[in-house]
C-alpha cells in the first residue's frame, strides 16, 4: 500500500541576528531574498511542496513575524501558520508540530525543516528526503548528515560508525558533537565518519511524541494539554501551556538520549545553513578579484574578496576580505572571517537600548 505524502513542519521563529543590519525582528533572514528567487522561506516551501501538498505544511513562527509569513505564503492554510507565545527552543516547537500533525493523522510521517537554509540542487535534496522517510517508516528518529566540505567550526557534527556498507540507506548515530574548535573539526574531516548536522529530521509523529514523553515528560504533558488546532480553546491553551515547556533544543532534549536514532547521509545537494554573511559570500557570484556585489555599484582599486550589499556606489581602495552591508539606518563593516560574531554586535545594540535598530 502506498503511503500518503509526508507532513512538513517548517521552523521559522529565529531572528537571524548574524544577518544584521538586513535582518531585523520584523524581517529576519528567512523572509529576505538572500539567494536565488524568492525569500528563503518561500524557497523552503517550494522545495517541500515537491513532496507534499500545502494543506500538509505547518509553519511555526513568532507573533511579530506571522503577518509577514501570511503575506509571503498564501498557499499555506493560514491556521497552519502558528505563533509561539514565547520562544522555547526547538524541542517544544517540534513537539507542538508533532502534536498538531498527529491530531490530523495518527500515522503521519513528518519532516522538520529550518526555514532559512539554502539548497542548490533540489533533485538531490528530494532523493535524500525520500530515503529519510523510508527510514522513518521503520520507527526510527532520523537526522540528515551533510558530508563536510571543510573543517567547519560553526556546525554541530554527527558521528557515524567508521565501517559501514557504502549503499546503506541509513546508519546508527553514535554521537552528537557540539560545535568543535578548529583542531577538532580538522580531525573530524580527516577521520571521515563525522558529518555536519543539518537540523533536518524525519519520523512518525507518534514515535517522536513517545520519545518526548520519555525524555522531556514535563514538556510533553504541557503540549498534550493544548486543544486541537481549529478548536475554540486552541489559542487560549497555547498561550497558557506552551510557555511552561522546557526551553531546550531537540538535539539535547531528545536525540542525544533516544536509542532509535539513525542518520541518512545526504546526497550532494549544495546545502548551506546560511549562518553568517560569510556563508552568503561563498554562494554569491564574484568578479575576477573575488568581490561579490548585491545592488549598487562597485569601484575597486586593489581590493578583493569583499562582499558588498548596498544600494549606492561603494568605492574600495586597498582593502580585502570585508563584509559591507549598508541600510538606510545602519552600516556594517567587518572582516569576513569575523562575520559569525555579528550577533554579538546585535546584543550590544540591545544593551544600549537602541530598539529602533533591532
Steps between C-alpha positions, in 0.01 A plus 500: 500500500640837401550735794337843484730802462697612801412800712750784525578717801697815417668678790498874430527676833866604505624859493803451275714744699816403310342663194459840660445770375293340222337260743276663763234367739217573259698390193754232600706313246239232424270762343781668305611427145863409558567231238311423182139590431259557785567520871664217691172378647328519162779285359458254790125469442555459126744213561282309744198557275672260258446231764165589655202732466455845659226374732764271658747782567518658846712806582587598857619854548457795741230763538711777344577303185168324438337786298795503259488122461127514428581747223790299357338154524143532371501133395536379863171494695514801733399300807810284441734799536520498878658750739686380806391715795857480634818361341586166663770360264456215253379207714167664603459650154537161333291334770216744434521430127500124560197533727303695239598262222411190704159651569454526124641157417603250772726314253666808352866523407630852540810681382647790699664777295668823607361795304832665420719244323628526145493190280644518151398160358134427564488155330781371724324652802176322413687170462646540849162585653340191346772280649449666839124437482563132425715480813229679700248236391705250704432698820839674506571857596693620196747786459667602174880520499682719248843385374738770628663705227748667735580492877213728605498616864153658480302174457421211728611156378355148490726203563424188295672158521839495330417187306172471317361382170539763230141449386339510848174696493556615859753456780488509879612832647773427754505853643404861451797735528482870585665767286871410514816706513710513182733213592205273584316596182808409295515163676134436427552562130816291495338201670215497250213375716384839627233698315346842544170497686253652254222562754257312273311214664247234397281266707151383564330767708392230745856366537639844574230576755573167671866604526396842633294329771804299607768767488310827556187389684417844641505656153298211357237550771461870418463433129241227558289756690462721190165466324486395135592750233186676377311451825385794712747414774815470288629859526413519870673171581802581285550827690461324836691176459769557236702746716515229770704273270871462565717723282731242345615389156375178345860375477568537873149420616417195289741390229810454717303282743277291274607153389326482162696785335647449153650726240464527126808625320388767256561493131698806395214750479702818551393566860579809705337607824583863412629559850683824421585752229806285431270217391314738266833612353593139427182451296508835321623569148839672511716708269854403404635647825251308711273795578126426529254786455127511571338822380674833442829542317854412593815695429804308614872561491717216632207358697392135497298239681240749624122460538301820444124538548405861431269709287761768433842517339769355726867579437761264645870577501757249618269299727438125487260244645245739646123482542327833440122519543334840468138571596322835543558509875808281559831398347691180572870465421682188618760252387350197331673265744326680787154508342377229739537754784246748362237358736712624789479849355121474505515407868707815563236709320230344720694584815524864389123510456505587130179308426445682172805318359371156589 
